[in-house]
Amino acid sequence: MTTRTPRSARAALAAGTAAALTGLAAAALVLLPPPSWTAWQLGLLLVEFSLLAAVPAAAGLALSLLARRRAAGRSRAAATAASAANALVLAGALLPAASAWADARSHGADLGLGDHLAGLATTADREPETVVYARPGGTALELDVWRPRPGGGPRPVVVNVHGGAEDLPQSLLPRWDAWLADRGHVVFDVDYRVAPPGRWQMPAADLLCALGWIAEHAPAYGGDPGRIAVMGQSAGGLAVLQAVYTAPGRIPPSCPAEPVPVRTVVAWYSITDLASEAVPWRQRHSPIGAELAAATETMMGGSPAERPAAYRAASPIRHVRPGLPPTLLIHGGRDMFAPPRDSRALAARLTAAGVPNRLVEISHAGHMFDLNWGGFASRIARHAIVGHFAAHLRPPASRP
């Protein structure tokens, strides 16, 4: 007599199989080269909110195991397969959190679950003051001013430069600006022009222009022009490193501006060596990776083989020398657009040149992880920034 699988077991198997298939599809978005920007964004959010993805995987595993206990024949084999798939998805969903806790311990950060669902960094609790800082070629360039609470002496200044390969507005992730202001900094979030073909220097030139304006006007906003930190993400980080590391005069500012001493630099997930031929596998085999490579060649005015000198000149790692400002590098270990090897190589070069530096590499994080304000990677980054600014933006020692 053939044993039949009870209806309740078949229902549990169906639910467990659905959870397994959904989890495997999510894993494919994370692990495989993304076919589109939308797929990449979904993969980023899946990693950042992986603990939430663990819930259906755990439920699917429990249902699959329940079905396996009561099923017979082919249903039992299917339940075994669903159990194995859900177990793999559950392990993968828990891995980013486990990795983050390990990274947090190594960097001295304290993580908890309380803020994990604090939302995205795309909004803030207030609006900044927007100012036009220059009009090169008739184009109005703006910056946002985020002021700290009134009181106290002149505050340290943070100049923030957003990333993006398109013409995006300043204060792209305003929650970070508001947070820095709440910690007592006067924050200037700077807009810049995307480089036209062959004019890779334009973003850095606009930033040098903005720095001149900020040094002149910072006192009016309560800022100390003698304590300026410059921070940028992705393409913004590249522009920051180009502007600060390149010897004065080699990249003229896009408006009349005197050189401005910078106390310290923070570069998030930035490319530091455009002349390198090493390209990550995920980027080589991704349509959006190919799109980014084409955009880089357009910006540089040709391929590395056609314009080797330009690629070397645009690479911050080629400009490392003693005397550069202390530098904090923040990078995700799973970044497919700007490989972490670039920050590792830059940190090694800075150390060899005697430049104070620190690399905070967050194993599970991908490109633009700071989109998730409550994410483990963002919280590790905030811990690193607080310590770095405390060390390098201190006021001068008071005279006796």
N, C-alpha and C positions, 0 to 999 in steps of 0.2 A: 504494500500500500504506500503510495507516494504522499509524503508529508507536505502540506500546503503552507505557504507563508501567511500568517494572519494579516488581516487588513491593516491593523495598527502598525505592524512592522513594515508593511509596504509604504504606508504614509510616512513613517520615520525615515525609511530609505530614500524616498523621493525628496524629502526636505534636506536630508544630509547630502544627497547627490547635488542638489541645487546649490547648497552652500559651498561644496567643493568646487563645482564648475565656476561659480562666481569668484571664489578665491583664487583659482588658477588663472582666470582672465585678468584679475587685478595684478597678480604676480607677473604676468606677461607684460603689462604696462610698465612695471617697475624695472624689469630685468632686460627686456629687449630694446633695441634701438627704436626710439619713438618715430612713428610715421608722420606725425604732424605736431604743431605747437600745442594743440588741444590735448593730444595724447601725452605729451611731456608734462603739461600742467597737471593733468589727472594723476600721472605717476608721482609727481612731486607731492601732491596732497595726500596720496595714499601712504607714502613714506612718512610724511610729517604727522599724519593721524593714524599711524599703524596700530596703536592700541585699540582704536575703535574697530579696525578691521579684524582684530583678534576675537572680538565678541561673537560675530556670526561663525567664525571658524571653530571656536570652542563649542558653540551650540551644535554646529554641523557634525563635529566629532562625537559629541554625546549621542546625538540621534543616530548616527551611523553605527556606533557601537551597540546601541540598544537594538537596532534593526538586525545587526549581525547575530545577537544572542537568540533572536526569535525566528530568524529567517531560515529557509531551507533551499538547497539546490543552487540555482543560478543567482537567486536573490541574496543568498549568503555570500557568494563570491563578489557580487556587486557591492554589498555592504562593506566587505573587507577592503575593496579598492577605494570606496568613498571614505572610509575611516583613515586609510593611509594618506589620501590626498588632503583631507582636512587637517590631519596632524602636521603635514608638511607646511600647509598654509599658516597654521597657528604658530609653528616655530618661526617661520619667516616674518610673521607680523610682530612677534615679540622680540626679534633680533635687533631692530633699530633702538628700541628702548633699552635693551641690555647693553648694547654698544654705547649708547649715550651715557648711561650710568658709569660705565668704565671710563669713558672720556672725561666725565665730570670729576671723577675721583682723581684722575691724573692731572687735571688742571685746577684742582682745589675748589670746584664749583659745587653748590648744594642744589640738588634737584628734588622735587616733590611732584605729586600728581595734582596739587591744588590748582595750579595755573595752566594745566595742560590744555584746557579748553577755553583759554582766554581770547580766542579769535584771531583774526588776521591783523596785519599791521597797516592796512590800507585806509584806516580812518583814525582820527584823533579827537580828543575832547574839546578842541578849540581850533580856531583858524589863525594862520600866521599873517604877518604884514608883508605884502608883496611890493617889491621895489625894482625899478629898471636900473641896472647897474652900468649898462653900456649900450651903444647902438652901432656896432661895427657894420659897415656896409649898409646902414639903414635898418638893420635887423635889431629889434628890441630884445635884449637879453635881460631876464628877470632873475631875482633871487627872493626867497622867502626868509623872513626873519622870525625866529621863534625865541621869545624872550623868557628868561627865568623870572621867578617871583621877585618883586622889588626888595631892595635891601642889600646890605653888604657892599664891599668894595668892588672894583672892576673885576668882572668875571672872565674866566677863560673862554676862548672862542673855538667853536667847532665848525669847520666848513665841510658840508656834506655834499657829495656829488653822486647822483643816481646813476644806475647802469642803464642798459638798453641799447639795442642797435638801431632804434628808431628815434624820431624827434619826440621824446616824452617830456612831460612837465616836471618841474622841480617838485620836491616833497612827494616823491613817488610812494614812499612808505612813511606817512607823516607820524605814525605812532612812535617811530624811533626818534624823530626830531623832538616831539613833545617830551619824550622820556629824557633825552639829553638836556633839554631846557629845565625840566623839573629837577635835575641833578645839579643845577647851578651853572650851566653853560649858556652863552649866547650862541645860538645856532643859525648859521646862514646856509640854506639849502639852495644850491646854485644850478641854474639852467645853463646849457651850452649847446652849440650847434653840432649836428652830426657831420662828420668829415665828408666833404664832397670828393669825387674821384681824384686820387693823387695828393690830397692835402690832409694827411693823417695828423698833422700837427694842430689842426683847428680846435679840437676839444681842449687840449692842454693850453693853447694860446688863450682861449676864452677863460679858462680857469685862472691863468696868470693875471688876466685883466680883472677878473672878479676879486682876486686876492688883493690887488692894489686898491680897489674900491673899499673892500672890507677893512683893510688896515687903516684907511683914512677915516672911515665912518663908524668903526666899531665903538669908539668912546661915546658916541651919541646914543648907542643902544645899551650902554653899560658894560661893554666888552673891553678887554685888555689886548691891544694889538701886539703886545710883546709875548702873548701866550696863545698862539694859534695852532690848532691841530687840523689837519686836512684828512678827510676820510672819504673813501669812494668804494662803490660796489661794482664788480664786473667791469664793463667798459668805463665806468666812472673811476674805478680803482686804477685801471690802466692810465687814464688821463692824469690822475693824481700823481702816480709814480713817474710818468713822463715829465710833468711840470716841475716836480720837486727834485728828481734825480738828475735830469739833464742839466749840463753846465749852463750857467746864466748866459743869455744871449743867443743860444742855439735854437731856442723856440721863442721868437719874439711875441710878447703879449698882443692880443688883438685890439687893444686900446692903449693909450699912453698910461703906463704904470711902472712904478719903481719896483725893483726886486723886494720881496717880502720874506723875512726870516720865518721859518716854520719850525715850531718846537717838536712836533712829532707827526707821524703818518700812520694811518690805518688803511689797509687795502684788503677788501673782501673778495675772495674767489676771482682773482684777476689773472689774466695772462701776463706773464712777465718776459717771455722770450718769443716774439713773433717769428724769429728767424729759425726756430727749431723745426725740424722735419718730423718729429714724433707726434703723431695724432692718435688719440685713443680709439680703440676698435669701435666702441659704441658711436663715436662721432663720425668715423669714416663710413659706417654702414647705415647712417641715419639721413633721411632726406633733409631734415633741418640742419644737420651737421654740414651737409654739402652747401646748403643755403648760406650758412654762416661763413664757410670758407670762401664762397664767392663774394660775400659782402666785404670780407677782409681784403681780398684782392682788389676790389673796387676802391676801397679806402686807400690802399697803398699804391694804387696806380699800376698794378701788375703783379705777377707771381713772384715768389722769393727768388726764383732763378733769373727773372727779368730785372728785379730791383733789389739786389742783395744789400746794397748799402743803406737803402731806405728802411728795410726790415731790421737791420742792425740798429740804426738810429732810433727806431720806434720801440726798441726792446729795452725796458728799464734795467734788466739784468746786465746789459752791456755798459751801463753808466754807473755801476757801483764803485764807490771810492771812499776813502776815509773822510769822516766829517759829515756824512749825511745824517739827517735826523733819525732818532730812534724810531723803529718801525714795528708795528704789530701786523702780522699777516693772519687772516682767518680764512679757512678753506674747508670745504666738504670733501670727504674722502671718496664720494661717489659722484663727483662733478663731471659730467660728460662734455660740457662746453669749454670749461677752463680746467684742465687737469691739475690735480694737486701737486704733481711733480714740479710745476712752475713755481709755486710758492716754496716748495722744499729747496729747489735749486737757488732761488733768490735768498732764502734764509742762510743757506750755506755760504753763498758769496758775501753776504753782509757780515757774517761772522768772521770770515777770512779777512775782510777789510777792517775789522775792529768796530763795526757799526752796531750799537745795541739793537737787538731785535728779538722777537718772539713769534713762533709759529704755533697757532692753535688750529690743529687739524681735527675735525669732527668726523669720525669714521663713517657714520651712516648718512651724513647729510649730502644733499645734492645742490645744484646751482640755485641760487635765490631762496635758500632755506629760510632767510629772515622774513619772508612773506608771512610765515606763521609766527605770530608774536609769542604765543604760549608754548611753542615747540621746544623740545629739549635742546636742539642745536642753538636756537636763538638765545636761550637762557645761559648756555655756556658762553656764547659770544658776549652777552651783556656783562657777565662776570669778568671776562678778560678785558673788556673795554674799561670798566670801572677801575680795575687795578692799573691798567696802562696809563690812563689819564691822571690818576692819583699820583703816579710816579713822575710823569713828565709834564704836567701842566700846573705844577705847584707854583705859587707866587714866589718872587725872589725873597731870599732871607732878609728879614728886616735888619736894618743897620742898628748898631748899639747907640 
